[in-house]
């Protein structure tokens, strides 16, 4: 009896169609997997080339910055007793999509993306921020340089080369550091506040020659920012609703809010309107 039932099911067109559908789905998944695998391999090969080219380019910029001891940002910073100087600047991609589907880059493209000579800049480029800091993980909010080809960023590769600088070189005991900042020359919209803008986020390439002084200075800046942020958060949490309402009522700008509500008659009910609120009272 079981054999007869099995034969009937196998000869059923629904059974055969479902079997063929499952086979097609499996084949499509395998094809998609192979396509993604090939795309990742191509991307890794392209980024490996970009890392090598960009490392050579940024290293040349670093050497050019200390070529003169009389003029230039580095020479001026040394004369003023600073521990470092900015030698180059790059940007995080800031792209705005319009209603018609077009996309606009709000920061300089040459300082945002890196592309091999002769390659298509739209499809074969890599974000410079990725080359400098590694892939950004949106879940953990951290950069992951280990996912780059070779597991090292351009900054780390250059610093390894700078460690081999001989005594007497202008780059002896110097390192490169990436600082995050804002560039007021380029404005980008604030997603959570329509109509408002903020300075574009930039990556400042800093050449540091006094590492101890720089480390202490940055630690002091970070501590000040942390203290200020914690104070603001703690102050907001310490204020109760009653205190907040009392301050608003006693502030000079609250005269409009504390005035008598406007009263209008509406179909036998009294509609009390005050600061956008509507309350219905029976007649």
Residue frames as qw, qx, qy, qz and C-alpha x, y, z in Angstrom:
[[0.000, 0.885, 0.465, 0.000, 0.00, 0.00, 0.00],
 [0.308, -0.788, 0.105, 0.522, 2.85, 2.37, 0.84],
 [0.417, -0.122, 0.596, 0.676, 4.51, 1.66, -2.51],
 [0.211, 0.632, 0.657, 0.352, 1.29, 2.48, -4.37],
 [0.147, -0.934, -0.254, 0.204, 0.90, 5.77, -2.47],
 [0.410, -0.581, 0.320, 0.626, 4.51, 6.72, -3.20],
 [0.377, 0.172, 0.667, 0.619, 4.08, 6.03, -6.90],
 [0.085, 0.817, 0.550, 0.154, 0.92, 8.13, -6.98],
 [0.256, -0.886, -0.047, 0.383, 2.67, 11.07, -5.27],
 [0.435, -0.372, 0.481, 0.665, 5.66, 10.87, -7.57],
 [0.291, 0.360, 0.695, 0.551, 3.46, 10.84, -10.63],
 [0.006, -0.867, -0.446, 0.221, 1.52, 13.85, -9.35],
 [0.453, 0.655, 0.115, 0.594, 2.32, 16.97, -11.39],
 [0.310, -0.912, 0.057, -0.262, 2.32, 19.16, -8.25],
 [0.820, -0.475, 0.213, 0.236, 4.98, 16.96, -6.71],
 [0.741, 0.237, 0.252, 0.575, 7.16, 17.16, -9.79],
 [0.180, 0.832, 0.117, 0.511, 6.67, 20.92, -10.15],
 [0.506, -0.850, 0.115, -0.093, 7.58, 21.52, -6.50],
 [0.852, -0.251, 0.250, 0.386, 10.66, 19.33, -6.88],
 [0.581, 0.490, 0.222, 0.611, 11.75, 21.26, -9.95],
 [0.099, -0.922, -0.053, -0.371, 11.10, 24.56, -8.17],
 [0.691, -0.690, 0.176, 0.125, 13.28, 23.50, -5.22],
 [0.801, 0.033, 0.280, 0.528, 16.03, 22.47, -7.58],
 [0.350, 0.721, 0.187, 0.568, 15.82, 25.80, -9.42],
 [0.354, -0.915, 0.028, -0.190, 15.94, 27.74, -6.14],
 [0.799, -0.456, 0.234, 0.314, 19.01, 25.80, -5.03],
 [0.683, 0.312, 0.278, 0.599, 20.71, 26.44, -8.36],
 [0.097, 0.872, 0.130, 0.462, 19.90, 30.17, -8.17],
 [0.559, -0.821, 0.112, 0.005, 21.27, 30.41, -4.63],
 [0.812, -0.207, 0.285, 0.464, 24.46, 28.67, -5.67],
 [0.505, 0.567, 0.260, 0.596, 24.79, 30.96, -8.69],
 [0.161, -0.936, -0.043, -0.311, 24.26, 34.04, -6.50],
 [0.725, -0.632, 0.181, 0.203, 26.85, 32.75, -4.03],
 [0.754, 0.081, 0.300, 0.579, 29.40, 32.21, -6.77],
 [0.270, 0.777, 0.210, 0.528, 28.66, 35.68, -8.17],
 [0.388, -0.909, 0.055, -0.142, 29.15, 37.33, -4.75],
 [0.816, -0.391, 0.239, 0.352, 32.32, 35.33, -4.17],
 [0.636, 0.362, 0.274, 0.624, 33.74, 36.47, -7.50],
 [0.021, 0.893, 0.129, 0.431, 32.75, 40.10, -6.77],
 [0.597, -0.791, 0.123, 0.052, 34.45, 39.98, -3.36],
 [0.808, -0.127, 0.277, 0.505, 37.59, 38.49, -4.88],
 [0.434, 0.617, 0.244, 0.609, 37.64, 41.23, -7.52],
 [0.243, -0.930, -0.048, -0.273, 37.10, 43.90, -4.85],
 [0.741, -0.597, 0.178, 0.251, 39.93, 42.52, -2.69],
 [0.725, 0.154, 0.285, 0.607, 42.28, 42.48, -5.67],
 [0.201, 0.786, 0.199, 0.550, 41.33, 46.04, -6.58],
 [0.434, -0.889, 0.020, -0.148, 41.71, 47.28, -3.00],
 [0.825, -0.325, 0.170, 0.430, 45.07, 45.58, -2.66],
 [0.538, 0.410, 0.232, 0.699, 46.25, 47.62, -5.63],
 [0.110, -0.874, -0.158, -0.445, 44.69, 50.78, -4.19],
 [0.680, -0.719, 0.021, 0.142, 46.43, 50.26, -0.85],
 [0.754, -0.084, 0.208, 0.618, 49.82, 49.91, -2.55],
 [0.336, 0.572, 0.262, 0.701, 49.32, 52.96, -4.78],
 [0.286, -0.878, -0.154, -0.352, 47.84, 55.17, -2.07],
 [0.760, -0.562, 0.008, 0.326, 50.57, 54.19, 0.41],
 [0.629, 0.100, 0.205, 0.743, 53.22, 55.30, -2.07],
 [0.094, 0.713, 0.278, 0.637, 51.33, 58.54, -2.78],
 [0.483, -0.851, -0.119, -0.169, 50.80, 59.47, 0.87],
 [0.786, -0.376, 0.061, 0.487, 54.38, 58.55, 1.75],
 [0.480, 0.354, 0.212, 0.774, 55.60, 60.89, -1.00],
 [0.179, -0.828, -0.214, -0.486, 53.37, 63.64, 0.42],
 [0.708, -0.687, -0.074, 0.147, 54.85, 63.01, 3.86],
 [0.717, -0.121, 0.137, 0.673, 58.40, 63.30, 2.58],
 [0.261, 0.582, 0.258, 0.726, 57.57, 66.45, 0.61],
 [0.371, -0.866, -0.249, -0.223, 56.11, 68.08, 3.74],
 [0.637, -0.704, 0.119, 0.289, 59.48, 67.95, 5.51],
 [0.743, 0.397, 0.136, 0.521, 61.63, 68.71, 2.46],
 [0.192, 0.652, -0.093, 0.728, 61.95, 72.35, 3.54],
 [0.494, -0.392, -0.571, 0.524, 62.85, 73.48, 7.04],
 [0.116, -0.112, -0.074, 0.984, 62.00, 77.12, 6.32],
 [0.460, 0.061, -0.139, -0.875, 58.58, 77.16, 4.63],
 [0.519, -0.129, -0.786, -0.311, 55.45, 75.04, 4.73],
 [0.678, -0.566, -0.154, -0.442, 52.98, 73.90, 7.41],
 [0.887, -0.247, -0.282, 0.270, 55.48, 71.59, 9.12],
 [0.497, 0.235, -0.213, 0.808, 58.23, 74.22, 9.26],
 [0.241, -0.564, -0.004, -0.790, 55.80, 76.81, 10.64],
 [0.805, -0.499, -0.221, -0.231, 54.53, 74.36, 13.29],
 [0.806, -0.077, -0.295, 0.508, 58.09, 73.53, 14.38],
 [0.245, 0.392, -0.149, 0.874, 58.94, 77.23, 14.72],
 [0.463, -0.530, -0.014, -0.711, 55.89, 77.71, 16.95],
 [0.151, -0.339, 0.818, -0.439, 56.82, 74.77, 19.16],
 [0.832, 0.002, 0.017, -0.554, 53.95, 72.50, 18.16],
 [0.544, -0.286, 0.789, -0.020, 54.13, 68.72, 18.43],
 [0.474, 0.257, 0.793, 0.282, 52.62, 68.03, 14.99],
 [0.235, 0.422, -0.170, -0.859, 51.07, 69.50, 11.86],
 [0.730, 0.442, 0.465, -0.236, 48.39, 68.64, 9.31],
 [0.211, -0.381, 0.643, 0.630, 49.91, 67.59, 5.99],
 [0.197, -0.098, -0.745, -0.630, 46.81, 66.41, 4.08],
 [0.440, 0.147, 0.498, -0.733, 43.03, 66.19, 4.38],
 [0.190, -0.117, -0.866, -0.446, 40.44, 63.75, 3.13],
 [0.500, -0.088, 0.151, -0.849, 36.67, 63.40, 3.58],
 [0.372, 0.181, 0.890, -0.193, 34.03, 60.87, 4.45],
 [0.007, 0.285, 0.705, 0.650, 31.60, 60.36, 1.55],
 [0.217, 0.431, 0.475, -0.736, 28.64, 62.75, 1.86],
 [0.007, -0.144, -0.753, -0.643, 26.07, 61.93, -0.82],
 [0.388, 0.327, 0.404, -0.761, 22.62, 63.45, -1.22],
 [0.176, 0.262, 0.869, 0.382, 19.97, 61.71, -3.32],
 [0.286, 0.132, -0.022, -0.949, 17.37, 63.95, -4.97],
 [0.668, 0.255, 0.467, -0.521, 13.77, 63.09, -5.81],
 [0.712, 0.559, -0.237, -0.352, 14.61, 62.31, -9.44],
 [0.991, -0.044, 0.058, 0.114, 17.09, 59.62, -8.36],
 [0.538, 0.661, -0.292, 0.434, 20.27, 61.58, -9.05],
 [0.757, -0.538, -0.169, 0.330, 23.06, 61.57, -6.46],
 [0.245, 0.872, -0.171, 0.387, 25.34, 64.46, -5.59],
 [0.754, -0.186, -0.329, 0.537, 28.65, 64.28, -3.74],
 [0.164, -0.970, -0.142, -0.107, 28.99, 67.30, -1.45],
 [0.505, -0.727, 0.347, 0.309, 32.74, 67.00, -0.84],
 [0.279, 0.699, -0.551, -0.362, 35.70, 66.97, -3.27],
 [0.978, 0.122, -0.041, -0.164, 35.72, 63.59, -5.09],
 [0.632, 0.524, -0.485, 0.301, 39.52, 63.48, -5.43],
 [0.036, -0.445, 0.655, -0.610, 39.82, 63.76, -1.64],
 [0.730, -0.145, 0.336, -0.577, 37.08, 61.21, -0.98],
 [0.960, 0.158, 0.221, -0.075, 37.68, 58.28, -3.36],
 [0.202, -0.616, 0.668, 0.367, 40.83, 56.65, -4.72],
 [0.869, 0.425, 0.187, -0.169, 40.96, 55.01, -8.13],
 [0.685, -0.179, 0.481, 0.517, 43.68, 53.32, -10.17],
 [0.079, 0.519, -0.338, -0.781, 44.91, 55.27, -13.21],
 [0.269, 0.141, -0.715, -0.630, 42.63, 54.70, -16.20],
 [0.073, -0.300, -0.945, 0.104, 39.93, 52.82, -14.24],
 [0.242, -0.623, -0.485, -0.563, 36.26, 53.80, -14.02],
 [0.032, 0.250, -0.493, 0.833, 35.94, 56.19, -11.09],
 [0.624, -0.240, -0.010, -0.744, 32.23, 55.44, -10.58],
 [0.948, -0.120, -0.148, -0.255, 32.52, 51.66, -10.20],
 [0.867, 0.132, -0.325, 0.355, 36.20, 50.87, -9.56],
 [0.088, 0.642, -0.359, 0.672, 37.07, 53.28, -6.75],
 [0.606, -0.355, -0.638, 0.315, 37.56, 52.82, -3.00],
 [0.287, -0.925, -0.115, -0.219, 36.66, 55.28, -0.26],
 [0.373, 0.573, -0.497, 0.535, 39.84, 56.83, 1.11],
 [0.529, -0.535, 0.367, -0.548, 38.39, 56.56, 4.62],
 [0.991, -0.070, 0.022, -0.113, 38.39, 52.78, 4.17],
 [0.754, 0.422, -0.312, 0.395, 42.04, 52.78, 3.13],
 [0.071, 0.613, -0.425, 0.662, 42.99, 54.95, 6.11],
 [0.437, -0.357, 0.529, -0.634, 40.91, 53.35, 8.87],
 [0.085, 0.021, 0.996, -0.006, 39.53, 50.03, 7.61],
 [0.294, -0.410, -0.698, -0.508, 35.99, 48.86, 6.93],
 [0.273, -0.214, 0.379, -0.858, 33.35, 50.48, 9.14],
 [0.225, -0.290, -0.930, 0.009, 31.03, 48.12, 11.00],
 [0.308, -0.444, -0.152, -0.827, 27.67, 49.84, 11.44],
 [0.740, -0.464, -0.466, -0.143, 26.58, 47.36, 14.13],
 [0.721, -0.397, -0.287, 0.491, 29.54, 47.83, 16.46],
 [0.049, 0.997, 0.022, 0.046, 30.33, 51.41, 15.33],
 [0.543, -0.628, 0.433, 0.350, 34.00, 50.49, 14.96],
 [0.504, 0.696, -0.441, -0.259, 36.56, 50.33, 12.17],
 [0.908, -0.162, 0.386, 0.034, 37.91, 46.91, 11.25],
 [0.214, 0.767, -0.526, -0.299, 41.27, 47.19, 9.45],
 [0.442, -0.256, 0.858, 0.064, 41.77, 43.43, 9.69],
 [0.674, 0.480, 0.544, -0.134, 39.22, 42.99, 6.90],
 [0.343, 0.833, -0.284, -0.329, 41.40, 44.89, 4.44],
 [0.909, 0.338, -0.189, 0.156, 43.66, 42.91, 2.07],
 [0.513, 0.403, -0.477, 0.589, 46.77, 42.29, 4.16],
 [0.570, -0.613, -0.519, 0.172, 44.99, 43.33, 7.37],
 [0.425, -0.390, -0.135, 0.806, 46.75, 46.72, 7.59],
 [0.226, 0.921, 0.278, -0.154, 45.65, 50.28, 6.85],
 [0.555, 0.681, -0.042, 0.475, 47.68, 52.70, 4.78],
 [0.242, -0.871, 0.256, -0.341, 48.57, 54.65, 7.93],
 [0.826, -0.453, 0.334, 0.025, 49.97, 51.56, 9.62],
 [0.865, 0.309, 0.156, 0.363, 52.00, 50.61, 6.54],
 [0.304, 0.812, -0.127, 0.482, 53.54, 54.09, 6.35],
 [0.483, -0.783, 0.300, -0.251, 54.30, 54.14, 10.09],
 [0.934, -0.175, 0.250, 0.185, 56.11, 50.82, 9.73],
 [0.683, 0.524, 0.049, 0.507, 58.26, 52.42, 7.04],
 [0.043, -0.881, 0.158, -0.443, 58.86, 55.53, 9.16],
 [0.791, -0.584, 0.181, 0.004, 60.18, 53.34, 11.97],
 [0.871, 0.058, 0.194, 0.448, 63.13, 52.50, 9.70],
 [0.268, 0.921, -0.037, 0.280, 64.10, 56.14, 9.12],
 [0.730, 0.055, -0.331, 0.595, 67.77, 56.65, 10.05],
 [0.392, -0.718, -0.230, 0.527, 69.06, 59.06, 12.66],
 [0.222, -0.335, 0.263, 0.877, 69.38, 62.52, 11.15],
 [0.033, 0.394, 0.717, 0.574, 66.39, 62.16, 8.84],
 [0.258, -0.194, 0.070, -0.944, 63.67, 64.79, 9.13],
 [0.760, -0.227, -0.314, -0.523, 61.19, 61.93, 9.61],
 [0.422, 0.143, -0.816, 0.368, 63.19, 60.22, 12.37],
 [0.082, -0.268, -0.795, 0.539, 60.81, 59.12, 15.16],
 [0.380, 0.128, -0.040, -0.915, 57.82, 60.64, 13.34],
 [0.221, 0.287, 0.932, -0.022, 54.42, 58.98, 12.94],
 [0.256, -0.204, -0.415, -0.849, 51.23, 59.65, 11.01],
 [0.117, 0.313, 0.794, -0.508, 47.92, 59.97, 12.86],
 [0.111, -0.446, -0.617, -0.639, 44.37, 60.34, 11.54],
 [0.052, 0.258, 0.528, -0.807, 42.22, 62.92, 13.35],
 [0.064, 0.623, 0.734, 0.262, 38.49, 63.27, 12.79],
 [0.082, -0.372, -0.204, 0.902, 37.17, 66.79, 12.45],
 [0.372, 0.751, 0.535, -0.107, 34.81, 69.09, 10.62],
 [0.356, 0.016, 0.330, 0.874, 35.54, 71.27, 7.60],
 [0.198, 0.652, 0.417, -0.601, 33.36, 74.42, 7.57],
 [0.104, 0.393, -0.481, -0.777, 34.17, 74.99, 3.89],
 [0.366, -0.076, -0.800, -0.469, 31.79, 72.15, 2.99],
 [0.487, -0.082, 0.449, -0.745, 28.31, 71.83, 4.46],
 [0.271, -0.102, -0.924, -0.248, 26.25, 68.64, 4.62],
 [0.562, -0.428, -0.176, -0.686, 22.59, 68.32, 5.71],
 [0.206, -0.203, 0.820, -0.494, 21.64, 66.92, 9.10],
 [0.310, -0.180, -0.862, -0.359, 19.39, 63.91, 8.55],
 [0.261, -0.487, -0.777, 0.303, 17.56, 64.26, 11.87],
 [0.029, -0.687, -0.273, 0.673, 17.01, 68.01, 11.45],
 [0.500, 0.559, 0.509, 0.422, 15.69, 68.94, 7.98],
 [0.139, 0.949, 0.142, 0.244, 16.84, 72.32, 6.74],
 [0.397, -0.858, 0.316, 0.080, 19.94, 72.45, 8.94],
 [0.780, 0.495, -0.324, 0.201, 23.52, 71.74, 7.93],
 [0.677, -0.675, 0.236, 0.177, 26.81, 70.91, 9.62],
 [0.101, 0.749, -0.602, -0.258, 30.48, 70.93, 8.55],
 [0.891, 0.255, -0.350, -0.135, 31.49, 67.92, 6.48],
 [0.808, -0.507, 0.289, 0.082, 33.43, 65.26, 8.38],
 [0.528, 0.735, -0.420, 0.062, 37.07, 65.23, 7.35],
 [0.929, -0.251, -0.011, 0.271, 40.09, 63.04, 8.08],
 [0.057, 0.944, -0.322, 0.047, 43.14, 65.11, 8.94],
 [0.907, 0.121, -0.219, 0.339, 46.48, 63.43, 8.28],
 [0.309, -0.924, 0.210, -0.086, 48.74, 64.65, 11.08],
 [0.721, 0.356, -0.438, 0.402, 52.52, 64.29, 11.08],
 [0.613, -0.781, 0.038, -0.116, 53.61, 63.96, 14.72],
 [0.586, 0.501, -0.483, 0.415, 57.23, 64.40, 15.82],
 [0.081, -0.332, 0.662, -0.667, 56.71, 64.77, 19.60],
 [0.521, -0.259, -0.764, -0.279, 54.63, 61.71, 20.44],
 [0.337, -0.316, -0.703, 0.540, 54.63, 62.17, 24.23],
 [0.084, 0.217, 0.158, -0.960, 53.40, 65.76, 24.02],
 [0.430, -0.040, -0.513, -0.742, 50.78, 64.85, 21.43],
 [0.472, -0.267, -0.840, -0.011, 49.49, 61.91, 23.49],
 [0.199, -0.349, -0.585, 0.705, 49.12, 64.03, 26.63],
 [0.189, 0.166, -0.071, -0.965, 47.44, 66.86, 24.73],
 [0.486, -0.117, -0.641, -0.583, 44.90, 64.57, 23.04],
 [0.414, -0.310, -0.822, 0.239, 44.19, 62.80, 26.34],
 [0.048, -0.298, -0.393, 0.868, 43.47, 66.15, 27.99],
 [0.352, 0.073, -0.318, -0.877, 41.13, 67.14, 25.14],
 [0.504, -0.190, -0.795, -0.280, 39.31, 63.79, 25.36],
 [0.301, -0.322, -0.735, 0.515, 38.94, 64.10, 29.14],
 [0.116, 0.223, 0.152, -0.956, 37.52, 67.62, 28.82],
 [0.458, -0.018, -0.519, -0.721, 35.00, 66.48, 26.22],
 [0.476, -0.243, -0.845, 0.010, 33.96, 63.49, 28.33],
 [0.170, -0.306, -0.586, 0.731, 33.51, 65.63, 31.44],
 [0.250, 0.165, -0.070, -0.951, 31.48, 68.22, 29.55],
 [0.505, -0.088, -0.673, -0.532, 29.28, 65.57, 27.94],
 [0.419, -0.287, -0.826, 0.246, 28.68, 63.75, 31.24],
 [0.030, -0.254, -0.406, 0.877, 27.84, 67.04, 32.94],
 [0.390, 0.060, -0.284, -0.874, 25.25, 67.90, 30.29],
 [0.552, -0.167, -0.767, -0.280, 23.69, 64.45, 30.48],
 [0.351, -0.274, -0.745, 0.497, 23.67, 64.45, 34.27],
 [0.105, 0.161, 0.203, -0.960, 22.17, 67.93, 34.40],
 [0.497, -0.045, -0.456, -0.737, 19.34, 66.93, 32.10],
 [0.560, -0.217, -0.799, -0.028, 18.63, 63.78, 34.11],
 [0.251, -0.199, -0.626, 0.711, 18.63, 65.70, 37.41],
 [0.266, 0.019, 0.003, -0.964, 15.93, 68.14, 36.32],
 [0.253, 0.347, 0.874, -0.228, 12.43, 66.96, 37.22],
 [0.115, 0.554, 0.643, 0.516, 9.35, 67.72, 35.17],
 [0.236, -0.875, -0.399, 0.140, 8.07, 70.12, 37.84],
 [0.402, -0.601, 0.146, 0.676, 11.35, 72.06, 37.82],
 [0.316, 0.119, 0.592, 0.732, 11.34, 72.19, 34.04],
 [0.016, -0.725, -0.604, -0.331, 7.79, 73.56, 33.92],
 [0.342, -0.840, -0.235, 0.351, 8.54, 76.06, 36.69],
 [0.411, -0.369, 0.307, 0.775, 11.58, 77.38, 34.83],
 [0.189, 0.358, 0.633, 0.660, 9.59, 77.76, 31.64],
 [0.155, -0.824, -0.537, -0.094, 6.83, 79.60, 33.47],
 [0.380, -0.818, -0.077, 0.424, 9.26, 82.01, 35.15],
 [0.530, -0.045, 0.374, 0.759, 11.43, 82.68, 32.10],
 [0.133, 0.511, 0.007, -0.849, 10.96, 86.06, 30.33],
 [0.223, 0.177, -0.678, -0.678, 10.18, 84.35, 27.04],
 [0.061, -0.280, -0.958, 0.019, 7.29, 82.40, 28.53],
 [0.239, 0.271, 0.288, -0.887, 4.89, 85.35, 28.65],
 [0.509, 0.153, -0.474, -0.702, 3.14, 84.16, 25.54],
 [0.466, -0.067, -0.880, -0.071, 2.73, 80.66, 26.92],
 [0.181, -0.266, -0.759, 0.566, 1.44, 81.75, 30.36],
 [0.279, 0.000, -0.023, -0.960, -1.17, 84.19, 29.14],
 [0.596, 0.187, 0.564, -0.541, -4.85, 83.32, 29.49],
 [0.334, 0.112, 0.856, 0.378, -5.99, 80.73, 26.98],
 [0.312, 0.096, -0.311, -0.893, -8.15, 81.83, 24.10],
 [0.350, 0.263, 0.838, -0.325, -11.74, 80.64, 24.46],
 [0.335, 0.098, -0.467, -0.813, -14.16, 80.13, 21.57],
 [0.668, 0.124, 0.510, -0.528, -17.66, 78.69, 21.44],
 [0.272, 0.265, -0.803, -0.459, -18.14, 75.60, 19.29],
 [0.589, -0.181, -0.674, -0.408, -21.49, 73.81, 19.05],
 [0.708, -0.603, -0.159, -0.331, -22.40, 74.23, 22.70],
 [0.864, -0.292, -0.137, 0.386, -18.98, 73.16, 23.96],
 [0.113, -0.962, 0.225, 0.103, -16.26, 75.49, 25.22],
 [0.881, 0.289, -0.082, 0.366, -13.01, 74.86, 23.32],
 [0.383, -0.879, 0.205, 0.195, -10.05, 76.04, 25.38],
 [0.806, 0.478, -0.078, 0.340, -6.93, 76.53, 23.24],
 [0.316, -0.895, 0.311, 0.046, -3.54, 77.12, 24.81],
 [0.163, -0.628, 0.728, 0.221, -0.15, 76.39, 23.27],
 [0.376, 0.263, -0.787, -0.412, -1.53, 74.03, 20.66],
 [0.006, 0.131, 0.961, -0.244, -3.70, 72.03, 23.09],
 [0.463, -0.250, -0.335, -0.782, -7.46, 71.64, 22.75],
 [0.009, -0.121, -0.890, 0.439, -9.66, 70.72, 25.70],
 [0.358, -0.403, -0.544, -0.643, -13.41, 70.25, 25.44],
 [0.063, 0.086, 0.695, -0.711, -15.59, 71.28, 28.35],
 [0.028, -0.555, -0.807, -0.198, -19.31, 70.57, 28.44],
 [0.086, -0.556, -0.142, -0.815, -21.61, 73.62, 28.53]]
